[in-house]
Amino acid sequence: MFGLLAAATGQLDFFQPWLLASYLVFVIAMATGAITTGPWAERVASAAAASETDRMSPELTVVVHDGRARVGSVVLMSAIVVMIFLIVVKPGR
């Protein structure tokens, strides 16, 4: 909110290189969540609900260990680290 106020009053340029990079990383993170992490979480919830015992069913085990979910998690965690770096260091400023 404060960033938008600063930009609106002319104290911050929305088109600085570090901000443009942050926008791009944010879009990548959101797309990754929508494409991999969200559907994976829904599959985990469905498989867990279908399990009749307190133990993990074979179906739930397969879903939990899905490699695409690991890749999605790594991309999301990396995006967070990159965004923090961009916000703190502000390269190209």
ABEGO torsion letter per residue (X at the ends): XAAAAAAAAGABBAABAAAAAAAAAAAAAAAAAAAAAAAAAAAAAAAAAABABABBBAAAAAAAABAAAAAAAAAAAAAAAAAAAAAAAGBGX
